[in-house]
Amino acid sequence: MKIQTDGLIIKQQNIGEQDKLVTVLTRDEGVIRAFVRGGKNIKSAKSSPTSLLCYSSLSLYKSKDRYIIDEAQVKDMFFALRSDVVHLSLAQYFCELAAYICPSEQRADSQLSLILNALFLLTEKRKDPELIKACVELRLASLAGYMPDLIMCKECGQYETPLMYFSLQKGLILCEECFRKKPFPSAAAADSGIIMALRHIVFSEDKKVFSFNLSEEGLKTLNYITETYICSVLEHDFSTLHFYKTIRS
């Protein structure tokens, strides 16, 4: 069966002397692993389009449980990322996260668009990397079925108070008064600006996910919440996240 789709290369592995195996976040098939015959040869037309962080138009053959990339054409290579080690390491974290959380062999339009927009913003340096990171983490978690309940205080139903508390394990919020009476075992304090940012990331249209701003201190808190939450619900640590945090500090 032949498949025509667009995809972002999120992982690559050399196979033998000439071939490679790539993991691709595709629009129509979600996350797949595909063989690229001759992909290691720099003279091959499939070499560049199947490189890490390359967004390409792909022609694939599917035989039983195996995908083979027959043809590939570059749509975007995000060259500027390679000149900034911090941005590159964050992009690699997005790739590892996508490989772990995005669906396999089903449509992943929203997930692919989210990662591509994040890479574009990193390349153009239009947004703080920490804002981009928080958006990717929480939006991917929500798309994967881990959407936090941010509508109102879980106990009293208040929509907004000056200070609320976010459960880093359950993805719920409590107002300050309810938290004092019945605190979460693991929670982060969040002012109204951070709560609104969390709601924006979860509920906004795809094209508007990154369209907000926070103070530097607010971004630190937001990142702590989104990062801790996604690692908690997935019960997984990401090596690329640790590397990004190491070189950023």
N, C-alpha and C positions, 0 to 999 in steps of 0.2 A: 504494500500500500504506500502510495506517495503522498507526502504532506508538504504543503507550502505554508510557512509561517515566519514570523519575526521572533528573534530571541536574543537575550543577553547572555554572554558566556560568563558564568559565575565560578567555574572551576575547570582546570585543565590538568591532565596527567599524561606523561609520555608512555607510549606502548611500543616496545621494540625500538627499532632504529628509525623508522619513518612515520609511524602512525601515532595518534594520540586519542585519548578519551576525554570528552568534555561534558561538563554538566551545564545545562542551558535552562534559563528561565524563559519559556516561550509563551507567546500570547494564547495559542490555541491548545497546547498540550501541557501547560504548566511546567513543572521541573522534570526534565528528562536527562538521561545520559546517552550520549551518542558517540559513535566511532567516526574518526576522520582519517580516512586512508591517505597517507602521504602528507598529513597535516604538519609534521615536523619539518618538512622540507620548505625552506624559505622561498623557493622558487614556485611552490605550489600556489595555485589561485585560491586554495582553501586555507592557507596558512594564517594570513592576517585576519580574515573574517572570523576565525575560530580561536582567536587569542583572548586571554582573560580581559574582561571589561569591554569587549567589543560587542556592539549591538549590530546585528546583521539580519539580512533576509536569507532564509534558509530553505533549502529543498532537501527533504529527508525521505528515506525509505524505512518503513517499519516492517520487520520480519519477526514474527512471534514476539519475543520480549526484547528485541534489539533494534535500536535506531542507528542508521548510518547517514551521515551528512554527505549528500551527493554534490550539491552546489551551494555556494555561500557568497554573498556580496555585502560589503561593508555599508552600514548606514551611519554609524557614528563610532569613533574609537576613544573619545574622551581623552585626547592627547595631553591636555593641560594637567590632568590629575597626576601624571607621572613626574611632574616637576615639583610636586609638593608632597613630601613624605607623610605629613599629617593627613591631608585630604586623601591620599592614596590608601593609607591604612584604614581610614574610615570607610572608604568605598569597598575595600576587601571585607570589612566587617559586614557591610550590607549584603555582600555576596554570600558569606557564610550563613548569615541569618536567613536569607531567602532560600538557600538550599535546604535548610533545616525545617522551615515553617511553611513554605508555599506548597500548594497542592501538586500532586503528580498526575499526569495524564488527564487533566481537565483544564478548562479555560482559566486563565489567570491574568485577564486584562488589567484589572485594578492593581494587582501586585506588580506587574511589569511596569505599568505607567508610573507607579509610585517610585520604584527604584530608579527608573530612567530620569524622572524629574529631579530626584535627589542628586544623581550624578551630574546632571546639567547645572544645578545650583552650586554644587561644589566646584565644578569647572569654572563657572562664571564668577564665583565668590560673591554671590548676591545675598546670601544669608549666612548667619553664624553657623559654623559646622555643628555646634551643640543643638541648635534649633532643628536643623535638618535631621540629626541623629534621633532626637526625641520623637519627631514626627514619624520617621520610618519605624521605630520600635513599636510605638503604640498603635499605629495604623495597621501594621502587619499583624500584630497580636489580635486586633479587632477583626480583621478579615479572616483570620484563622479560627475564629470562634471564641476568642478570649476577650471579648469586648467588656470593659469594666462598666459597672452600673453607676453612672455619674449624674443621673437625673436629679436626685435629691438625697437628703440625709436618710439613711436606711431605717432609722428609728422613728424620727418625728415628721419626716416629709418636707422639711424646709429646703427650698431650692438654693438659697445663697445666704451665707453668714460671713462676717469678716474673716473668720478662720474656720477651716474644716480639716478633717483628717482622712487621708486616703489609705485604705488597707493594701499593703504591698503584696499580700498573698491572695486575698479574695476579690480585690478590685471594687470595693465598696467605699462610700464616703459617709462620714458622720459629722454633724455640726459639733462645735466645741463643747456645748453643754451635754449632749448625748455621749460624747467621747469620755468626758469626765465620769459619767455614771457607768459606762460599759465600754472600756477602751479595747481597741484591737490589740492583739499581741505584737503585731509588727505594723507600724503605721508611720506616715510622714505628714507633718503639718503643712498645709497649703493655704495661702491667702486666696482672696477672690480672683486675683489675676491669674494665678496658676490653675485654679479650678476651671476658669473660662478657657484657658489654653488647652487643658486636657479635653474639655468638651468639644472645642473646635477641631482638634485632631481627629476625634472619634466620629463626629457627626457632620463635618463639612463636606462639600462636594469634592470629588477627587482633585480637580484643578485648583482648589483653594486651600488644600491641606496646609501648605507652608506659609499662608498669607496672614501672619500675625507677628508681633514682636513682644519681647520681654526684656527686662533688665538683665544684666549679667548675673546678678544674684538669683533672679527668678529662673534663669536658664539652668543654673546649677541645680536648683531644687527640682525643676521639671525633669532634667536628665536623670537625677537620682531616682525619681519615681518611675519613669518609663523603663529605665535599664533594670532596676531591681524587680519590677513587676514582670517583665517579659522573661527574665532569667528564672523567676520563681514559678510562673505558670508552666514554663517549658521544662523546668527542672534540668537545666543545661547551662554549662559555662562555655563561652565562646573565646577561643584562643586569640582571634583577631581583635576582639574587644579589649582584652588585656593588653595587647601590643599597642593599640591605639591610645589607651589611657596612659601607658608608660611613656610614649614619645611625646604626648601632648603636655604632660606634667612638667 
